[in-house]
């Protein structure tokens, strides 16, 4: 009897796991556009997850809004522009190149180049050999001799 209840509860619970959001579309083109958009738009709450894969409430709302816009006949670019207007460039995985994004990409490279140049210049200056003059050599000999005399006393 226990095995029968266990098996029955297992089959009943599998139906809950298999449940997905089912959307109705007027054409196959709308379904394809919806799938592309939900995979291309990022969930504002989940840092690195698209709205197709996210279980967040905001992602569900965004999927519903994308569905409504697709059913209205909006193109992919129009839907993306709509979402960017409301959520900023963060919502799109492929943001356009702007001065701000250009700085984010170029500045780290410049810092690495300048740092490497600084290290190379510093190493070259440090590796310059110092030449001893006769006066320096004589002073060194006197100091060594003086130190030896102090140790012997």
C-alpha positions in Angstrom: 0.0 0.0 0.0 2.9 2.4 0.8 4.5 1.7 -2.6 1.2 2.5 -4.3 0.9 5.8 -2.5 4.5 6.7 -3.1 4.2 5.9 -6.9 1.0 7.8 -7.1 2.5 10.9 -5.4 5.5 10.7 -7.6 3.4 10.8 -10.8 1.3 13.6 -9.5 4.3 15.7 -8.5 6.0 15.2 -11.9 3.1 17.0 -13.6 3.8 20.1 -11.5 7.5 20.0 -12.4 6.7 19.7 -16.1 4.4 22.8 -16.1 5.7 25.7 -18.2 4.2 28.9 -19.4 2.4 28.3 -22.6 1.8 31.2 -24.8 -0.6 31.4 -27.7 0.6 33.1 -30.9 -1.2 34.1 -34.1 1.7 32.9 -36.2 4.9 30.9 -36.0 6.9 34.1 -36.8 5.6 35.7 -33.6 6.6 32.6 -31.5 10.1 32.7 -33.0 10.4 36.5 -32.3 9.2 36.0 -28.8 11.7 33.3 -28.1 14.6 35.4 -29.5 13.6 38.5 -27.5 13.2 36.6 -24.2 16.7 35.1 -24.7 18.2 38.5 -25.7 16.7 40.6 -22.9 18.3 40.5 -19.4 16.3 40.3 -16.2 16.8 43.5 -14.2 16.7 41.6 -10.9 18.8 38.6 -11.8 22.3 39.8 -12.6 23.2 37.5 -15.5 20.1 35.7 -16.5 17.8 36.4 -19.4 14.0 36.8 -18.9 13.4 33.4 -20.6 15.3 31.5 -17.9 14.5 33.7 -14.9 11.9 32.8 -12.3 11.8 36.3 -10.9 8.5 38.2 -10.8 9.9 41.1 -12.8 11.0 38.6 -15.5 7.6 37.2 -15.7 6.1 40.7 -16.1 8.7 41.4 -18.8 7.8 38.2 -20.6 4.1 39.2 -20.5 5.0 42.7 -21.9 7.1 41.2 -24.6 4.3 38.9 -25.5 1.8 41.8 -25.7 4.2 43.8 -27.9 4.8 40.9 -30.2 1.1 40.3 -30.5 0.6 43.9 -31.4 2.9 43.4 -34.3 6.0 45.2 -33.0 9.3 44.4 -34.6 12.3 43.0 -32.7 14.0 46.4 -32.7 10.9 48.2 -31.5 10.5 45.8 -28.6 14.1 46.2 -27.6 13.9 50.0 -27.8 10.7 49.9 -25.7 12.5 47.9 -23.0 15.7 50.1 -23.1 13.5 53.2 -22.7 12.0 51.8 -19.5 15.0 49.8 -18.0 18.1 51.3 -19.6 20.8 49.6 -21.6 21.3 47.0 -18.8 18.2 45.1 -20.0 19.8 44.4 -23.3 22.7 41.9 -23.6 24.2 43.7 -26.6 24.3 47.4 -25.7 25.3 49.9 -28.4 28.7 51.6 -28.5 28.4 54.9 -26.7 31.1 57.2 -25.2 30.4 55.7 -21.8 30.8 52.1 -23.0 33.8 53.0 -25.0 35.5 54.4 -21.9 34.7 51.1 -20.1 36.4 49.1 -22.7 39.4 51.4 -23.6 40.4 52.7 -20.1 41.5 49.3 -18.6 43.6 48.6 -21.7 45.3 52.1 -21.5 46.0 51.6 -17.8 47.7 48.2 -18.5 49.8 49.8 -21.3 50.8 52.7 -19.1 51.6 50.4 -16.2 53.7 48.1 -18.4 55.5 51.1 -19.8 56.2 52.5 -16.4 57.7 49.2 -15.2 59.9 48.9 -18.3 61.2 52.5 -17.9 61.8 52.0 -14.2 63.7 48.7 -14.8 65.9 50.3 -17.4 66.8 53.2 -15.1 67.6 50.8 -12.3 69.8 48.6 -14.5 72.2 51.5 -15.5 75.6 50.6 -14.1 77.2 53.0 -11.7 80.9 53.6 -12.4 83.2 53.9 -9.4 85.7 56.7 -9.5 89.2 56.4 -8.0 88.1 58.7 -5.2 85.2 56.4 -4.4 87.5 53.4 -4.4 90.0 55.1 -2.1 87.2 56.2 0.3 85.9 52.6 0.4 89.4 51.2 1.2 89.8 53.8 4.0 86.5 52.9 5.6 87.3 49.2 5.5 90.6 49.7 7.0 89.1 52.0 9.7 86.5 49.3 10.5 89.1 46.6 10.8 91.1 48.7 13.2 88.1 49.3 15.4 87.3 45.6 15.5 90.9 44.8 16.5 90.9 47.3 19.3 
